[in-house]
Amino acid sequence: MSDAPTAVLRTLGSTRDTPAFVMVHGVGMSHRSLRPLAAALAAQHEVHLVDLPGFRGLPRPRTDLDIAAMADVLFAALAGAGVEAAVLVGHSMGVQWVLETARRHPDTVAAVALIGPVVDARRRTLRHQAAALAVDTVRESMRVNVRVVIDYVRCGPRWFFRQVRHMLRYDTQSVLADLDRPVLVVRGERDPIARADWAEALAAEAGDGLVVTIGGQAHHAQFTAPRAVADDLHRFSIRAMRRS
């Protein structure tokens, strides 16, 4: 157990004349779910891969951490590493953690990218999410499913379901409406968790929002099609720099 929750950052690349990317995994997952995407971006950008408290076998805090508290832990890690004006990238529930970080600490954030965002406002129940996850498991490769199982086991059911409770309560769409930053929504064409209408609704809610769809992919497009997602993120970062 740990009294002072901390996030762990791993850095790839070293290019300083383009925005840095900060990548945050989803519930139960670890930085390894984003590593192929980070490797694809590292030739042109500095990339920081994050493991949040309680995930990837890191110590679970003595007290529960809601989304706001987790966002503050993420911010502290970024501040400690001297990361400023970055593009925050979240996958699945990681979307909620990066959005809350952007809401609470906007000076740290140049733009936000949401990959496979949760939770669809019309499907905010554990039953809906479990059913969508089951469908996604069938659509993913064996390599993805093995990665998911390993990370879920290391996380453990107690911490996983504590965080899922926060995930279901968080109003992703409302937070986007108040966010004054460029937003990119990325989804796999076959993603049953982040459906097309939900992605479009999020982009429309943002003042400066854009949706891209990765053909043939499901919920883990960042893992199964990292080059395609990296290209979209790179173009988005150039657009965000011009805006600023």
N, C-alpha and C positions, 0 to 999 in steps of 0.2 A: 504494500500500500504506500501511497505517497501523499504528504501533506501539501505540497506545492505542485499542482499539475503543470506540466511543461510539454510542449510539442518539440519534436525532433525534426530538424531540417537537414536535407542532403542536397548538395549543390552540384549541378552539372553545367558545363559551358562557362564562358567568361567574357562574352561580348558585352561591352558596357554602353555602346552607342545606340542600343535598341532597348525597349522595355524588358525588364525581367519578368518572368512568369513564376507564379507561386501556385503549386498544384496540390489540391486537397482531395483525398479519397472519400469514398462513401461510407455509410454505416457498416461496421463489421470488417471493413477492408483495410488496406495498408497502401503505402506508397508504391508497392510493387504493381498494383493495378494500373498505375499511371507511368511506370518507368519506360515502356516502349514509346509513349508519346513524348516524354521528356527527352529521351535520346534523339528522337527525330528533330526536336526543336533546338537542341543544345549547340548545333553548329552555328546558329545565328543569334542565339539568346542565352542569357544566364537563366537557369531554371532551378527553382527550389522545390524539392519534393518534401511533403510534410507527412509526418505521422503524428496524429493527435493522441492525447492521453487515453489509455485504456485499449488502444488498438495496436496491432502488430506485436502483441506481447508486452507492450509498455505498461508500467504500473497503473492500476486503476485508482483514481482518487478516492479518498475516504468519503467524500460527499459527492452527490450527483452534480453533474455539470449540464445545465440547460444550454440552449443554443447561444444565448448571449454570453454566458460564462465561457463557453468553448471559443467563441469569437475573440474574447479578450485574451485567452491563452494563445491563440494564433497570432494576434496582434503583438503580444509581448515577445514571441519568438522572432517575428519579423523585425521588430524594433531592435532587438538584441543583435540581429545579424546585419543591421544597417540597410534593410530592404525598404526602399521608398518608391512610390509612384509605380507600383507593379500592376501587371495584369493578373488578377486572381482567377484561377480556374478551379471550379468544383465539379466533381462527378457525383451524380445521384444525390445523397444527402449532403455531400460536400458542397453542393450548390447553396444549401441553406447556411452553412457555416461561413462561406465566403461572402454571401449577401449580407449577413449580419455584421461581419467584419467591415464591409464597405459602408454599411449604415452607421456603425458606431465610430469608425475611424476613417473617414473619407479621405484624409490627406495621404493615407498609405496607398490608395488605390487609383490607378489611371483608368482601368476598365475592368469589366467582369465577363467571364465566359462560363456558361452553364451547360455542362454536358449531361444529357439524360436527366433533366431536372425533375425533382419531386417537390411536393406531392400534388398530383392533379386535384384541383379543388372539388371535382365531382366524384372523386374516389378516395376520400381521406379516411379510410377505415383499414384496420389491419387485415380484414378479409379481402378487400380489393387488392391491397398491396401484395399479400401472399399469393393470390391467384395470378397476378401479373408476373411476379417473380418466378412462379412455376412455369408459366408460358415461356419466359425468357430463358430459363434453364434449358429447355428443349431447343431453343434457337441458337444458343451459344455453342462454341467449340468445346471439346473436351478439355483443352488447355485452359480456357477461361473458367470452366466449372471447377477444375482442380484448384486453380488459384483462389477462387471464392471459398471453397470448402476449407482450405488451409487457413485462410485469413479468419474465417468465421470461428474456427476451432480455437485459434490463438486469442481471439477477442473474448470468447465465452458468452453463454446465453444471458447471464444476468446483465452485463454491461450493454450487450447488444439491444436487449428489449427496453432497458432504460432510455437508450438513445432513440429507439424507434418511437417510443411514446412522445418524445419531444418533436420528432420528425412529423408525426401525424398532426400535431397541434399547430405547427408553424405555418403562417399564412405567407407563403412565398410570393404570391401575386401582389399582395398589398405592399410588401417591402419594395418590390420593384417599382411600384408607382411613385415612390418617394426618392428613388435613387437617381442622382444627377451624374451618371457616368454611362459611357457606351456599353451596351450589353449584346453579347453574342450568345444565341441559343443553338446548341449542337445536339442533334439526335440521330440515331441510327434509323434507317428507313423501316426496319422491322422491330423497333423497340416497343414492347407492350406496356412499359412503365411510363415513359415519356412519349405520349402519343402526339400525332401531328397537330391536332387541334389545341392541345395544351401548350405545345411549344409556340404556336402562333399567338395564343392568348398572352403568354408571358412577354413575347417580343412587343406586342401591341401595347402592353401595360407600361413598358419602359419608354422613356422619352426618346431614346435613341437606340432602338432594338432591331436586331437582324436575326433571321433563322437560316441555318444551313442544315441540309440533310445528307447523311453519308449513306450512299446507296448500298443495299444488301446487308447492312449491319444491324445488330440488335442493341441491347442496352450498354454493352461494353465496347462501343466503337473506338474509344481511345486506346484500347488494347488490341483489337482485331484489325483496325485500319489506322494505325498511328500516323502514317505519312499523310494521308488525306486530311485527317484532323489537324495535324501540324501545319499544313499549308493554309488551311482556313484560319487558324489562330495567328499565323504570321501576317496574313493579309489584314486581319482584324486589328492587330497591334499597330500596323502602319497607319490605318485609318484613325485609331485612337490617338496616335501621336499628332496627326494633323489637326485633329479636333482641339487638342490642348494647346 
